[in-house]
Amino acid sequence: MKLSSAPILSAAAEPLYRAAVVSGRTTLEDLAERAGVDRATAAHEVEQLAAIGLLDVRDGAIEAVAPRMPLEQVAAEHAKAADAARGLASVFAEIWSEAGDRLNFVEVIADEARINAVEAKLMDDTASTVDGLCIGPVSPRKLQPGMTIPRPRVAVGFLEAMERGVRGRGLYGVSVLEDFEGLAAVHQCIAAGEQARVFAQVPLNLMLFDDKRAFITVPGQKGARRSAIVVHESGLLDSLVSLFDVFWQMGVPLSAESQVVDALDGPGPEEQQLLSYLAAGLTDEAIARDLGVSARTVGRRIARLEEVLGAHSRFQLAVQASRRDWI
């Protein structure tokens, strides 16, 4: 099963697209100058924007395309990839059920002290990469009966591994933006050099060590302690690596400046109207005139929506809102 997703837009994409809208049909050099970025950055972002369908590039000329249909397509592709990942999880469950105790590439650990010791040993043995998915903190009202999920913590030995040159990538559930303790732990990892992203639907707590070992922690139910699963080199491990890759591509970059915010269960009428205007490509000033508020108020509302959805640009905000069927 092949999992794929659309390109991810960086923060530099927004000023480039804005410059393209204002300029009409233009050149890469003019676009870079108007957006205030170097040519290499402009070339890369133009390629990403064109791949999504937000720019039309022909014969050396660049022209902006209306955003609604391309972004709806991006959202549809992400939804398809998420469905494929969930289907892959069902395949994993079937493999587990059929193989039972005959599996020699899977190790189940139930003792807490041994879980910590194995995690530390895997981290110590890592030579180049540590990749992780973290569900993040889950508020009591969202938990299943009897289930407890710990807040994000810095993995045993992770900071030491980063100091010796190991590259780290972490994808966190969007609830990490709602929790001081969890976000503080993420900031600590970012300060050590980790690349961090956030996504609304992280499916499990998973760590990959050099793509040679997987470490899955499973929350306990009905008062039971957590357990852990170690997956050694196998087809199952390859599938877990693919699972991480597809969710990583769907994540939105998380910075050390990200703040704790209150979660929204869904947009109110004002938020929904604002998102619709943004998807249509209206400027802050035009939105402010229509809503009868100041452009500064519009900017504040957009900034809060970006924090809630884990977005770092207007484009990413529109994509995340589309994923949640908010627009």
C-alpha positions, 0 to 999 in steps of 0.5 A, a space after each residue: 500500500 503506497 501512502 502519499 500526500 501533497 507538498 507542504 507550504 512553508 511560511 515563505 509561500 504566502 508572500 510569494 503568492 500575495 506578490 503574484 496576485 498583485 503583480 499579475 503575470 510576472 517573472 521569478 526575479 520580480 516575484 522574489 524581489 516583491 516578496 523579499 526573498 532570495 531567488 533560490 527560496 522563491 524558485 523552491 516555493 514557486 515549484 511547491 505552489 505550482 505543484 499544488 495548483 496555486 501558480 501557473 508557470 509557463 514559458 518563464 512567466 508566473 501567474 497566480 491561480 484562484 486558491 479555493 479549488 487547488 486547496 480543496 484538492 490538497 485537503 482531499 488528497 490529505 484525507 485520502 492519505 489519512 484513510 489509507 493510513 487507517 486502512 494500513 492500521 487494520 492490516 497491521 491488526 490482522 497480521 498481529 491476530 493471525 501470527 500470534 506468538 509465532 512473531 519473532 520480530 515483535 517484543 511486548 513489554 509490560 513492566 514499567 522499569 523495563 519499558 524505560 530501560 529498553 527505551 533508553 537502550 534504543 536511544 543510546 544505540 541510535 546512530 543517526 535518526 530518531 523519528 516520533 509520533 506523539 498523540 499529545 495530551 488528551 483532556 478527560 472529556 476526550 478519553 475513553 472510559 478507564 483510559 489515561 494517556 500521559 502528557 508528552 515528555 522528553 524521551 529518555 536520552 533524547 537530548 543527549 542523542 541530539 547533542 551527539 549529532 542524532 537528527 530528530 523529527 517529532 510530529 505531535 497531536 494538535 492538543 499539545 498547543 492546549 497544554 503548558 506542560 506538553 508544549 514546554 517539553 516540545 519547546 525543550 526538544 526544539 531548542 535541542 535541534 528537533 524538527 517539530 510539526 503538529 497534526 490534528 489526528 496523530 494515530 499512536 505513540 511511536 518512535 523509530 530509531 535509525 529506521 531499524 527499530 520501532 518503539 510503540 507505547 500503548 496506554 493502559 485501560 481501566 487502571 492498568 499500566 502502559 505497555 510497549 511494543 518493540 518491532 525489529 527489522 521486518 515488513 511491519 517495521 517498513 510499514 511503520 516507517 511509511 506510516 510516519 512519513 505520510 503523517 509527517 508530510 501532513 504536519 504543519 511546522 511547529 516553532 519555539 514561539 508557538 503558544 498554548 491556546 484554547 481549543 475550538 470544537 468547531 468554528 462559530 459563524 464569525 470564524 466560518 465566514 472569516 475562513 471562507 473569505 480567506 479561501 476566496 483570497 480576500 485581503 485583510 482590509 477587504 474582510 475588515 470592511 465587509 465584517 465592519 471591524 478593523 484590519 487589526 481585529 481581522 489579523 488577531 482572529 486569523 492569528 488565533 485560528 492559526 494557533 488553534 489549527 497549528 498553521 504557520 501561514 494563511 495557506 496552511 490555515 485554509 488547508 487545516 480548516 478544509 481537513 476539518 470540514 470547516 470550509 
